[in-house]
Amino acid sequence: MFQKPEEQLKIILKGVHEVVNKDELLAKLEKSFNQQKPLNIKLGLDPSAPDIHLGHAVVLRKMKQLQNLGHQIIILIGDFTGRIGDPTGKAKGRKALSDEQVRLNAQTYCDQIFKILDAEKTIIKFNSAWLSKMTFEEVIKLAATTSVARILERDDFQKRYNNQTPIGIHEFFYPLMQAYDSVHLNADIELGGTDQTFNILMGRTLQKHFGQEKQVALFMPLLEGLDGVEKMSKSLGNYIGIDESAKVMFKKVMEVQDDLIVKYYELATDEHPDVVEQVKSELANGLNPRDIKLQLANIITTLYWGKEETKQALEYFTTAFTNKDIPENIPELLIEIDAETIVDIIPQLIDREFVKSKSEFMRLIKQNGVQINKEKINTDDLNRVLINGEVLQIGKKRFIRLIK
């Protein structure tokens, strides 16, 4: 049984950057409600970078909300378009992926996607199923639906053209193929980030050409990472990965900048818009942001790890980062972004003379002389992922706070 269209609209528009257009969306929801028939919701994924963090998950969380409202979710894996490579935002053409790379990345995507979406209620499609079967005549007819001038309206193509940077004719087909996917799927709504505006709007154009009702376009904003400035990115080290342990995820959410708390509630949770408004009110009335972040960390971690793991993460965080037995003024060790495990930082510990050698460090571990946040570690913990702000204790008197 579907909720009333106005209530659905309220939930769908939470956190959305732009909708094209709102009146059409409401009309689709009313038609769906009256006929008790779900809408087709499309999300296209280019299988080129399969590791998903909370920034990537913004559109997936919106898909989950639409799924919870009873609509049909269609994840479109661009295995065929991935062989071209999405030129969006690129200063030059992107190297095409091999079939094997596409297949492996697609599998990794699916494994992570179903940490968010209900697998039994989600349709997975690969666009090679129809694009690879098009005849050359059909491709020519597809190309005839738009003009070079229209394609060059895309900012990245325009810049490359003006800078006399080569543009392959095959690259022009990427937005056309993505748009044709919407035609084939008869999509009612397509989601994407703000960087996909041109491609998704092209879908509306092509659907109109083929006599279909135009899809509504929902554009989700980019999510800033833990530095509070740059968009979340693994290469910048400011990310929260959805596959990171509950302890790591909980601690990282607690590092979110205070002025981004509301945005994280909007984009990284499935909380109702009324809950978000309550959070805004609490912040405006002077409630300690740390208390609200504890709620946020609990909500986000529970989404990916469940209540029991989250409870343990909260207990760990409370013990590890408010423990009075750890001295306040202790040395800090700035570790490299790619040094994510205990074993990775041993050379830095030696350089800073916290230990004399790797063998000494290993001997101390075997003697139960190494602790992280007052918990003893053993050799099985050497590949344990480090969390920003944790305290490493070597022996009885050497304390080091780990800073990423």
C-alpha positions, 0 to 999 in steps of 0.5 A: 500500500503506497503512502499518499503522494504528498508524503512521498514527495516530502520524503523523496525531496529530502536532501535533493539538490535539484529536481526536474521537475517537481510538478511532473514528479507529483503527477507521477506519484499521484498516478502511481498511487491511484493505480497502486503501481510502482514507478521505475526508478533508474540508477546508472553505475559506471563500473570503474571505481567499485569501492563505495564510501558514504559519498557514493552512497548518497544516491543509493540511500535515496534509492533505498528510500524510494524502495521503502516507499514501494517503487521498483528499483533498477540498478543499471550497470554500464558494462557496455558504456564502461568500455568507452568510459564516461568522459564527464568532468574529464580533461581528456578521454578516459581509458576504456575498461576491459570486459574482465575489469568491468565484470569484476568491478560490477560484482564488487559494486553489487556486493556493496550495493546490497548492504543498502538496498533490498536484494530481493526487491532490486532489479540489476540490469547490464546495458550490454544486453541491448546496446551490444545488439544494436545494428549499425543502422540503429546506431545511426538513427540514435545519433540522428536524434541530437546535434553536435551543437547540443552535445557540445553544450556539455561543459567538459566537451566545450572546454576540450573543444575550445582548448583543441584537446582531441575528442573521440567521436565515440565519446559523443555516444556516451550520453546518448547510450545512457539516455537510451538506457532510460528509453529501454527501461521506460524509467519514470525517475532517474537519480544521479549526482550533480556531475551527471546533469547533462547525461540524465537530462538527455534521457528526458530528450530521448524518451520524448523522441521515442514517444515515452513519458519523460523521466523525472531527474533527481540530482543529489549533491556531493557530500563533503568528507571529514575535512569539511571542505573537499568532496569525500574521496578515498584518495584524499583520505577524508572518506568513510567507507561502507565496508569499514568496521563498525568501530572505525565507521562510528569513530569517523562519523564523530569526526564530521564537522559540526556545520555538516551534521544536518547535511549528513542527516539528510544525505547519509541516513534514511531519517524522516524529514521531520527528524532532520527538522528536529535536529536543526531545531536542537542545534539552533537551541544550543544542544551540544553538537557532540551529543547529536553526532553520537546519535548520528554515528549510531544511526549511520553505523546501525544502517551498515552493521546492525544494532549489536555491532553498533552497540559494541562500537559505541562502547569502544568509542566511549572507553577509548576516547574518554578514558582517564587513564591515558595522559593528556599531553602525549606525543603525536605520530602523524601517519601517512594516509596509506598506512592504515594498519599497525604493521604499516606504522612500525617503520615510523615508530622506529624513525621516531625512536618509540621502538628500537627495531621491528623485532623489539616491537614484535617481542613486546606484542608477544609479551602483552606489552602493546596496547591500543586504547588500553586494550592489549593487542597480539600478532593477529591484530597487526593488520587491524585498521587504525582509527584517527585519534587512537592511543598506542601504548608501548610498555608502561610509559610510552604513549603515542596518539595516532593522527592521520 
